[in-house]
Amino acid sequence: MSTRIVLVDDHMMFRSGVRAELSGDPAIEVVGEAADVEEAVRVVHEVRPDVVLLDVHLPGGLSRPGGREVLQRSADLLAGVPPVRFLALSVSDAAEDVIAVIRAGARGYVTKTISGRDLSAAIHRVSDGDAVFSPRLAGFVLDAFGTSAGEVATGDEELDRLSAREREVMRLIARGYAYKEVAKELFISVKTVETHVSAVLRKLQLSSRNELTRWAADRRLL
């Protein structure tokens, strides 16, 4: 059976190009297209494809990036039986864009520099339930969701005092991120970042960001 896909991108010429690139794979069938958030949500719910190729920055909708809103409004399909799986296909390779759509439920993220053959393979893998990322982008996902080898190896009692969110904030602050950058990266307010940093310093009995950076470096958490 063919893998049924919907193309979501606000540039008609780009959608036409993707169609042409995928036409060489008889196991992929394009069953719908959309150019903005509202149209994407409607088409995806009506067609219920196997995979949605989703641009991250879409016009329309109430939030940014628009691709995240499409995912949020399709949550019932993400959890359905069978589920509709989303593969982000974007010109952006920014960490905040990658993390935003993965947090919202996308199964993968590839950039528009991908070849037609590799895109076809990525679609089939996502349809089968695998997670697919362009090589450079995989690191963003591991940073945001993974547990580093150093963290596992230490079994550090001090580290265990921190919540999962405090660990995320700790890593970014230790890497030199400004509070505003941490807030943007994790989709929280600057005030919440300040609260987490204060809690981290208190729990680790540290007095400054420099001490925190040294502490994290010693444990290979950067």
N, C-alpha and C positions, 0 to 999 in steps of 0.2 A: 504494500500500500504506500502511496505517496505521502510525504509530509506536507501538510497544508499550512501555508504561512500568510500573514498579513504584513504589508509594508507600511510603516508609519514614518513619514518624513514630509516636511513642508515644502520641499523642492521637487516638483514634478519630474524635471529632467533627471534628477538623481534616482528617483523611483524607477524611471524608465531604464536607466543604466543598470540598476540592480536586477530588474526583470531580465534584461538581456544577458547579464552575467550568469544568472541562475537557470536560464533556459536550456543550457547544456546538460543539466541534471534532470533526467526524466522522473526522478523520485521526489522532486520538489514541485509543488503546485501553488502558485500565488492565487489566493482566493479573495483578496480584498486589499484596499489601500485607504490611507487616511492622511490628511495634511495638517490637522491641528488636534488639540486635546479632546474637544467635544466629539469630533468625527471619529477619532480613534477609539474612544470609549464605546461609542455606539456600534461601530463596525466589529470590534473585537467581541462584544457581547452577542451580536447577531450571528456572526460567523463561527465563533468558538474554534479558532484554528489550533493547530498543534503548537505553532511557534509564532510569536510576534517579533518582527525586526523593528526596534523602537529607537527613534532618534531621541537624544536626551533633551535638546532645546527645541521645544515646540511652542508655537503661538497658541493663544487661547488658554482657558483654565484660570485658576485663582492663585496657583503657587508656582514657584520656579525651583528647579527646572521643570518644564512641562512634562517631560517623560516620567518623572516621579509621580506626578499627579495621575497620569494614566494608570500606572501600576497600583496606586492607592485605591483608585476607583474601580479597579478590576480585581480586588482582593478575593472576591468570591470565586473567580475563575482560577486564580492561583491555587486555591485550596480545593478546587473541584475535582471530580472524578469523571474522565481523566482531566488532569490540570492543563491549563493553557500556560505555556512557558514563554518567557520574554528574554530576548537577546538584544542588549543595547548595541546600536551601531551608530557611532558618533564621530564627528571630526575632533571632538574634545578628548584630550587625554589627561585632563586635570583630576587630581585625586578627589576633590570634593564632588565632582560629577559622578565619578565611578562609585564612590561610597554611597552617594545619595540613592542611586537606582538599585544598587545591590541591597542596601538596607530595606528598600521598598519591595523587594521580591524578585528582581531580575536574576536569571540563572547565569548570565555572562555579560561580558562587555568587550567589544572589539572596535577598533577604530576604522575609519573609512579608507585607510590605506591598505586594508586587507585585500588579497586577491580573490577573484571569483571562486576559484577552486577551494581556497581556505574558508571562505564564507560558507560555501555549500557544506563543507565538512563540519563547521561550527554549528550550523543549523541542525544537522542530523544528530550531533552529539548532545545539544541542548534538548532536542526532542526526546532523546533517550534518557534524559534526566541528569546528564553530566553538567558540570560547571565549566565554562570556557572563558578564558581571558587572553588578550594580547599579552605577550611576555612581560612588558614593562609595567602593565597594569596589575598583574598578579600581586606584586609587592604591596600595592596600596591596600588590597583586600586583606592580605595577611597581617599588615600592620593594624588594620581596623578591627579585625575579627579574630585573628589568630593568637596563639600563645607561643611566645618565642622559646627556642630551645633552652636558652639560658634561664628563663623563668622556670621551666619544668625541672631543670637540673638542680637548681639551688635548693628548692624546698625551703626557702627563706621565711623564717617566722615573721620578720618585719614586712615582707611583701604580702604575706597572707593577711595582714591587718587591713590591706586596702581592698575596697570593692572593685568590681570589674571596671566601672566608670572612672574611679579614681586612678586605676592603672593606666587607662587610656590617656587621661589628662596628664598624669605623671610623665609618660613617655614623650608626649609632645612638648611639654614644658622643658624637659631635660634636653630635648633636641634643639631648643632655642626658639620655639614658636612664641609669638606674642599672644597675650590673652585673647585679642580679637581673632587671631588666626586659629587658635584652638576652638573658640566658639563657632567659627564658620565651619571648621573641619568636622566637628561633632554635632552640629546643629543644636547647640544649646546657647544660652545667653552668656554674656561676659560676666555677669554677676554670679551665675552658676559656676563658671570656670574659677572665679576667685574663691568661691566657697570650697570647691574641690581642692584647690591648691593649698588653701589654709589647712584643710583636713589632712592632706598628704604630708605636709611639713610637720604638723603636730604628731601624727601617728608614727612618723619615721624619726621624730626628734631631731629635725634639721631646721636650720634657721634662714636659709637662702636658696635661691635658684642654683647658684654655683655649687653648693653642697649637694643639692638634689642631682645635678648633672654628674658629679663625681660618684655619688651613690649608685646611680643607674648604670654608669659606665663600668664600675667595678663588678656589677652583676650581669654585664653584657645584655642589658635591656634596651639599649638605644637602637 
